[in-house]
């Protein structure tokens, strides 16, 4: 795995090339605001009757159930089934190969899973930044992601970078 090349002085986060289980759903502008609010309020309690710890636990359970349904090949919320896709990931967004059904959309609901112990499911709303040449790639900027999920993405990218550097150092030592 290698770092995607770019002007480091303009980047807010590391970018790494990796492969992730990913689902994305093109959404319209009419859905955008309500989805953003839902994503950002995931960690908050909507009623005083529920203990905040229980509410967070229930939210994680719901997210895990979505992932179980996905792994069983069942469609969740009209999203494309999960595919393991190569992406360039950073704390601010991702770059991936364009998918035919997504070429014309400007907004996307993303669900992806960061490998780890345990795996960390992430849900984010993303805006198309641009298409690459001939619409071959899709560059997305996270517009709604919880601080916890963004931190998990940043930790993951730093872990990937650390492994890459360690592997490169070991190869040089063997040569």
C-alpha positions as CSV (number, residue, x, y, z in Angstrom):
1,X,0.0,0.0,0.0
2,X,1.4,3.3,-0.9
3,X,0.6,6.9,-0.2
4,X,-1.2,8.8,-2.9
5,X,1.1,11.5,-4.2
6,X,0.0,15.1,-3.7
7,X,1.1,18.5,-2.4
8,X,1.5,17.8,1.3
9,X,1.4,21.4,2.3
10,X,-2.1,21.7,1.0
11,X,-3.4,18.5,2.5
12,X,-5.3,18.5,5.8
13,X,-4.9,14.7,6.2
14,X,-2.7,11.8,5.1
15,X,-4.1,9.9,2.1
16,X,-3.6,6.2,1.7
17,X,-4.4,3.7,-0.9
18,X,-6.4,0.8,0.5
19,X,-9.3,-1.6,-0.1
20,X,-12.5,-1.3,2.0
21,X,-15.9,-2.9,2.1
22,X,-18.0,0.0,0.8
23,X,-21.6,0.7,0.1
24,X,-22.7,4.0,-1.5
25,X,-26.1,5.4,-2.4
26,X,-26.6,8.4,-4.6
27,X,-29.0,10.8,-2.9
28,X,-30.9,13.9,-3.9
29,X,-30.5,17.4,-2.5
30,X,-33.9,16.9,-0.8
31,X,-32.5,14.0,1.3
32,X,-29.2,15.7,2.0
33,X,-30.0,17.9,5.0
34,X,-32.1,15.3,6.9
35,X,-29.4,12.6,6.4
36,X,-26.6,15.0,7.5
37,X,-28.6,15.7,10.6
38,X,-29.2,12.0,11.3
39,X,-25.5,11.2,10.8
40,X,-24.3,14.0,13.0
41,X,-26.8,13.3,15.8
42,X,-26.0,9.6,15.9
43,X,-24.1,10.0,19.2
44,X,-26.7,12.2,20.9
45,X,-29.8,11.1,22.8
46,X,-33.1,12.3,21.5
47,X,-35.0,11.7,24.6
48,X,-34.3,12.1,28.3
49,X,-35.8,8.7,29.0
50,X,-32.8,6.8,27.6
51,X,-29.4,6.5,29.3
52,X,-26.7,8.1,27.0
53,X,-24.6,4.9,27.3
54,X,-27.5,2.7,26.3
55,X,-28.4,5.0,23.4
56,X,-24.8,4.8,22.1
57,X,-24.8,1.0,22.5
58,X,-28.2,0.8,20.6
59,X,-26.8,2.9,17.8
60,X,-23.7,0.7,17.5
61,X,-26.0,-2.4,17.5
62,X,-28.1,-0.9,14.7
63,X,-25.0,-0.2,12.7
64,X,-23.8,-3.8,13.2
65,X,-27.1,-5.2,12.2
66,X,-26.9,-3.1,8.9
67,X,-23.5,-4.7,8.3
68,X,-24.8,-8.2,9.0
69,X,-27.6,-7.7,6.5
70,X,-25.0,-6.4,4.0
71,X,-22.7,-9.4,4.5
72,X,-25.7,-11.6,3.8
73,X,-26.2,-9.8,0.5
74,X,-29.4,-8.1,1.5
75,X,-29.9,-4.5,0.3
76,X,-30.2,-2.0,3.2
77,X,-31.9,1.4,2.6
78,X,-31.7,1.0,-1.2
79,X,-27.9,1.1,-1.2
80,X,-25.7,-0.8,-3.5
81,X,-24.6,-4.1,-2.0
82,X,-21.3,-4.0,-0.2
83,X,-18.3,-4.4,-2.5
84,X,-14.6,-4.5,-1.5
85,X,-13.3,-1.5,-3.5
86,X,-9.9,0.1,-3.9
87,X,-10.0,3.6,-2.6
88,X,-7.7,6.5,-1.7
89,X,-8.8,7.4,1.8
90,X,-8.2,10.4,4.0
91,X,-9.8,12.1,7.0
92,X,-11.5,14.5,4.6
93,X,-12.9,12.1,1.9
94,X,-12.1,9.4,-0.6
95,X,-11.3,8.8,-4.2
96,X,-12.7,5.7,-6.0
97,X,-13.4,4.4,-9.5
98,X,-16.6,5.8,-10.8
99,X,-19.6,3.4,-10.8
100,X,-22.0,3.7,-13.7
101,X,-25.1,4.2,-11.5
102,X,-23.3,7.0,-9.6
103,X,-21.9,9.1,-12.5
104,X,-24.6,11.8,-12.4
105,X,-25.1,12.2,-8.7
106,X,-23.6,15.0,-6.6
107,X,-24.4,13.6,-3.1
108,X,-23.8,10.2,-1.6
109,X,-24.5,8.2,1.5
110,X,-21.5,6.1,2.3
111,X,-21.2,3.1,4.6
112,X,-17.7,1.5,4.9
113,X,-15.9,-0.6,7.4
114,X,-12.4,0.2,8.7
115,X,-10.4,-3.0,9.4
116,X,-9.3,-3.4,13.0
117,X,-10.0,-5.2,16.2
118,X,-12.9,-4.7,16.2
119,X,-13.8,-3.4,12.7
120,X,-15.1,0.1,12.8
121,X,-18.3,0.8,10.7
122,X,-18.4,4.4,9.4
123,X,-21.4,6.2,7.9
124,X,-20.9,9.5,6.2
125,X,-22.5,11.9,3.8
126,X,-20.2,13.0,1.0
127,X,-20.3,15.5,-1.8
128,X,-18.8,14.9,-5.2
129,X,-15.7,17.2,-5.5
130,X,-15.0,16.3,-9.2
131,X,-14.9,13.5,-11.7
132,X,-11.5,12.5,-13.0
133,X,-10.7,12.4,-16.7
134,X,-13.7,11.0,-18.7
135,X,-15.6,10.4,-15.5
136,X,-13.4,7.5,-14.5
137,X,-12.9,8.4,-10.9
138,X,-15.2,9.8,-8.2
139,X,-13.7,12.2,-5.7
140,X,-15.8,12.6,-2.6
141,X,-15.5,15.0,0.4
142,X,-17.1,14.1,3.7
143,X,-19.7,16.7,4.6
144,X,-21.3,14.9,7.5
145,X,-19.3,12.4,9.6
146,X,-19.2,12.1,13.4
147,X,-16.0,13.2,15.1
148,X,-15.5,9.6,16.4
149,X,-15.8,8.2,12.8
150,X,-13.4,10.9,11.4
151,X,-10.9,10.1,14.1
152,X,-11.2,6.4,13.3
153,X,-10.5,7.2,9.6
154,X,-7.4,9.3,10.6
155,X,-6.2,6.5,12.9
156,X,-6.6,3.9,10.2
157,X,-4.8,6.0,7.6
158,X,-1.9,6.5,10.0
159,X,-1.8,2.8,10.7
160,X,-1.7,2.0,7.0
161,X,1.1,4.6,6.5
162,X,3.1,3.2,9.5
163,X,2.8,-0.4,8.0
164,X,3.9,0.9,4.6
165,X,7.0,2.6,6.1
166,X,7.8,-0.5,8.2
167,X,7.6,-2.7,5.2
168,X,9.7,-0.4,3.0
169,X,12.4,-0.2,5.8
170,X,12.4,-4.0,6.0
171,X,12.8,-4.4,2.3
172,X,15.7,-2.0,2.3
173,X,17.4,-3.9,5.2
174,X,17.1,-7.2,3.2
175,X,18.6,-5.7,0.1
